[in-house]
């Protein structure tokens, strides 16, 4: 369970903007247009007519206790939102099945968030976490 929590915290840390210390790769051709959608073809990502190949790189990020607690509180609020939408669905023609599903999602999200906040307060020691991350380049 500890590895799952560390993996979630690392994913959140990677969502932060990357430092501007890394030099950008030289452009060999025009960049793909952002107005085109991306789609998968035979296991490859195609964006704007250009085939994007996956490249793995090793990333490290510092995960603080506050970041982990913030993620946990976000899950709790997300669960509250799903539970409220479940209550609204119970009173409409959509009926009890949709409300029950939304309520169950809300309970699961809230319980997961509560566990992460408890773990961060009780056992978590701030540290740097490293993992392999996949990105797509042309």
Order of alpha helices (4+ residues) and beta strands (2+ residues): alpha-beta-beta-beta-alpha-alpha-beta
